[in-house]
């Protein structure tokens, strides 16, 4: 296997994974203040030591970046504005990363899964924030950047303030903290507003991007109480094409590694017939090193 490095930059955690002939690694570190990036840099260097100068690097990112690779939009981590993210990664890996929004990375990962072969998949990743993206046959579709994504669409009848400056964004309901807040309400009401919000999000993604499958993922699904709540909500208010990811904790970092594995094809929209096998190899490697 060629050497690949994947990076998942989130507001609370950074995941860095590497897979290659010499083995692999999977590391999770807290997302630091931008003046204290040494642990981030050290983890990248450890990945390079393991696989050598990688053939390719994939980046799944929560923030929006400008044409120069500088972070220009990140409502939940405004301290990172102005950080030259792509240059930092290139300087320490020797490669310019193939990058995309974290929701798009997750959608690419899910649509490459043999279970969803041939379908246009949308992914909803519940974390510190909410990431939503779409992809077909592993190839990402453009759904916006930073605060200008489907995660910040308005939910009718919901007015919670969002860090982006608006009120009633879907993210304020379906982020980890927002979902726990909703679950503390009257249960029947909570089940309805979350179910209707997900149903409407699925319809919007279908109309705008042709999404045939909406896949929910994120580490929060490892919480049995949250998973049970969402299962009940979906059973009452949503269509059958809204499902849960088989391995919800790897969708974003898996998408980053997939981007590294097929590189420029992600950006050029080329379809790779080997995607299901690449998905299997990456998932196997990730699960092995996540539990090592």
C-alpha positions as a printed Julia matrix, in Angstrom:
292×3 Matrix{Float64}:
   0.0    0.0     0.0
   1.23   3.48   -0.8
   1.73   5.93    2.03
  -1.28   8.17    2.71
  -1.89  10.73    5.44
  -5.35  11.97    6.41
  -6.14  14.93    8.66
  -9.52  15.82   10.18
  -9.5   19.34   11.62
 -12.47  19.95   13.91
 -13.3   22.63   16.43
 -12.64  20.38   19.44
 -10.43  17.57   18.15
  -7.88  16.94   15.42
  -7.47  13.42   14.06
  -4.37  12.44   12.13
  -4.13   9.04   10.48
  -1.5    7.42    8.3
  -1.55   4.13    6.39
   1.38   2.61    4.51
   3.53  -0.45    3.96
   5.32   0.19    7.27
   2.08   0.2     9.23
  -0.25   2.93   10.34
  -1.28   5.3    13.08
  -4.36   7.1    14.32
  -3.94   9.96   16.76
  -6.46  12.32   18.34
  -5.35  15.59   19.92
  -7.33  18.56   21.26
  -7.59  21.4    18.76
  -5.16  23.95   20.21
  -5.05  27.71   20.07
  -3.27  28.72   16.84
  -0.23  30.01   18.77
   0.29  26.51   20.23
   0.38  24.2    17.23
   3.37  22.11   18.32
   1.33  18.99   19.11
  -0.43  19.26   15.74
   2.92  19.61   13.95
   4.47  16.77   15.98
   1.62  14.43   15.05
   2.03  15.28   11.37
   5.78  14.66   11.63
   5.17  11.29   13.32
   2.91  10.33   10.42
   5.65  11.29    7.94
   8.24   9.31    9.92
   5.97   6.28    9.7
   5.11   6.36    5.99
   7.93   8.56    4.64
   7.1   11.44    2.35
   3.51  10.45    1.53
   2.25   9.93   -1.97
  -0.68  12.12   -1.02
  -2.33  13.96    1.88
  -6.07  14.4     2.43
  -7.6   17.09    4.63
 -11.17  17.25    5.95
 -11.72  20.66    7.52
 -14.45  22.36    9.51
 -13.32  25.92    8.61
 -13.69  27.69    5.32
 -10.46  28.6     3.55
  -9.69  31.14    0.86
  -7.87  30.63   -2.44
  -4.51  31.03   -0.69
  -5.26  28.23    1.75
  -5.81  30.58    4.7
  -8.69  30.04    7.14
 -11.26  32.74    6.45
 -14.43  31.44    8.14
 -14.87  29.4    11.31
 -17.68  30.6    13.6
 -16.85  28.16   16.4
 -13.08  28.88   16.36
 -12.58  32.51   15.37
  -9.12  32.38   16.96
  -7.98  30.34   13.92
  -8.9   33.02   11.37
  -5.88  33.94    9.29
  -3.99  30.66    9.92
  -2.26  29.52    6.68
  -3.52  25.96    7.09
  -2.56  24.46    3.73
   0.97  25.87    3.87
   1.48  24.43    7.36
   0.49  20.96    6.14
   2.57  21.24    2.96
   5.63  22.44    4.9
   5.57  19.39    7.17
   4.48  16.67    4.72
   6.03  17.85    1.47
   2.62  17.62   -0.21
  -0.18  20.09   -0.86
  -3.28  18.45    0.65
  -6.38  17.46   -1.29
  -8.9   19.22    0.91
 -12.63  19.59    1.37
 -15.26  20.53    3.93
 -15.64  17.86    6.62
 -19.25  17.14    5.67
 -18.21  16.58    2.07
 -15.4   14.27    3.18
 -17.89  12.19    5.16
 -20.28  12.04    2.21
 -17.45  10.92   -0.08
 -16.6    8.19    2.4
 -20.17   6.96    2.67
 -20.84   7.05   -1.07
 -17.7    4.96   -1.66
 -19.08   2.26    0.63
 -20.24  -0.73   -1.4
 -23.56  -0.59    0.52
 -24.38   2.71   -1.2
 -22.85   1.94   -4.61
 -24.25   4.06   -7.41
 -26.21   6.36   -5.08
 -25.74  10.04   -4.4
 -25.17  10.14   -0.65
 -25.57  13.02    1.76
 -23.82  12.87    5.11
 -24.85  14.53    8.37
 -21.99  14.45   10.9
 -22.99  15.44   14.43
 -20.06  16.78   16.44
 -19.14  20.04   18.15
 -20.86  21.57   15.14
 -22.79  19.99   12.3
 -21.2   19.0     9.0
 -23.29  18.22    5.92
 -22.06  17.27    2.46
 -22.98  15.3    -0.67
 -21.06  12.99   -2.97
 -21.67  10.54   -5.8
 -19.47   7.46   -6.27
 -17.0    8.95   -3.79
 -16.66  12.19   -5.76
 -17.58  15.28   -3.7
 -20.21  17.8    -4.75
 -19.86  21.51   -3.97
 -22.21  22.43   -1.09
 -20.61  25.6     0.24
 -17.82  26.59    2.59
 -17.54  27.35    6.29
 -20.74  29.03    7.52
 -22.29  28.9     4.03
 -23.31  25.25    4.01
 -26.59  23.32    4.51
 -25.75  23.09    8.23
 -26.61  26.78    8.5
 -30.0   26.63    6.81
 -32.87  27.98    8.91
 -35.19  25.59   10.76
 -38.78  26.81   10.8
 -39.98  27.51   14.35
 -36.48  27.29   15.84
 -34.68  30.47   16.93
 -31.6   29.42   18.89
 -28.66  31.79   18.18
 -25.82  30.39   16.07
 -22.17  31.41   16.22
 -22.39  32.36   12.56
 -24.52  35.36   13.62
 -27.89  34.01   12.46
 -30.65  32.38   14.5
 -32.34  29.04   13.98
 -29.55  27.31   12.03
 -29.91  23.55   11.73
 -26.51  23.28   13.41
 -27.84  24.77   16.65
 -30.3   21.87   16.9
 -28.23  18.96   15.6
 -24.75  19.71   16.92
 -23.78  17.6    19.94
 -24.61  20.31   22.46
 -27.77  21.36   20.65
 -29.09  17.81   20.44
 -28.54  17.23   24.16
 -30.39  20.5    24.86
 -33.34  19.4    22.72
 -33.41  15.99   24.41
 -33.93  17.73   27.76
 -37.28  19.11   26.51
 -40.6   17.31   26.59
 -39.77  14.04   24.84
 -42.7   13.96   22.42
 -41.97  17.53   21.33
 -38.23  16.86   21.08
 -38.75  13.75   18.95
 -40.99  15.68   16.6
 -38.83  18.77   16.05
 -35.66  16.73   15.47
 -37.43  14.24   13.19
 -39.1   16.97   11.14
 -35.81  18.89   10.88
 -34.0   15.8     9.58
 -36.83  14.98    7.18
 -36.81  18.51    5.78
 -33.02  18.47    5.51
 -33.25  15.22    3.56
 -35.84  16.69    1.2
 -33.74  19.83    0.66
 -30.6   17.82   -0.1
 -32.59  15.63   -2.49
 -34.01  18.62   -4.34
 -30.76  20.59   -4.51
 -28.18  17.85   -5.01
 -30.1   14.72   -5.95
 -29.23  12.98   -2.68
 -30.82   9.51   -2.54
 -29.42   8.45    0.84
 -28.91  10.55    3.99
 -26.38   8.96    6.35
 -26.06  10.16    9.95
 -22.7    9.76   11.69
 -20.43  11.23   14.35
 -18.96  10.09   17.66
 -22.12  11.16   19.49
 -23.85   8.08   18.04
 -21.65   5.99   20.33
 -23.78   7.4    23.18
 -26.6    4.81   23.53
 -29.11   7.36   24.84
 -28.55   9.71   21.91
 -28.65   6.87   19.38
 -31.91   5.55   20.86
 -33.46   9.03   20.73
 -32.53   9.49   17.07
 -33.72   6.0    16.14
 -37.12   6.75   17.72
 -37.32  10.18   16.1
 -36.5    8.82   12.63
 -38.97   5.96   12.99
 -41.83   8.41   13.57
 -41.02  11.31   11.28
 -38.54  10.37    8.56
 -38.31   8.41    5.34
 -36.54   5.08    5.03
 -33.62   6.61    3.12
 -32.3    8.32    6.27
 -29.99   5.8     7.93
 -27.06   5.57   10.36
 -23.45   5.06    9.35
 -22.12   1.56    9.95
 -19.0    2.96   11.67
 -19.95   6.52   12.68
 -16.66   7.45   14.32
 -14.52   7.16   11.17
 -16.55   8.89    8.46
 -14.61  12.17    8.35
 -11.06  10.84    8.83
 -11.97   8.02    6.44
 -12.98  10.61    3.85
  -9.68  12.43    4.37
  -7.72   9.23    3.74
  -9.89   8.41    0.74
  -9.1   11.86   -0.67
  -5.42  11.1    -0.21
  -5.78   7.68   -1.84
  -7.36   8.9    -5.07
  -5.97  12.42   -4.94
  -6.76  14.71   -7.8
  -9.66  12.59   -8.99
 -11.65  14.08   -6.11
 -11.15  17.58   -7.46
 -11.53  16.65  -11.14
 -14.67  14.56  -10.63
 -13.23  11.37  -12.09
 -14.96   8.15  -11.04
 -12.71   5.45   -9.62
 -14.02   1.9   -10.01
 -11.76   0.75   -7.16
 -13.52   2.94   -4.57
 -15.33   0.13   -2.69
 -12.06  -1.78   -2.33
 -10.18   1.35   -1.22
 -12.97   2.0     1.27
 -12.56  -1.53    2.65
  -8.76  -1.26    2.92
  -8.87   2.13    4.64
 -11.63   1.07    7.05
  -9.7   -2.07    7.98
  -6.52  -0.05    8.6
  -8.33   2.61   10.62
 -10.11   0.13   12.85
  -6.87  -1.76   13.47
  -4.95   1.35   14.53
  -7.82   2.97   16.42
  -7.87   0.0    18.78
  -4.11  -0.56   18.9
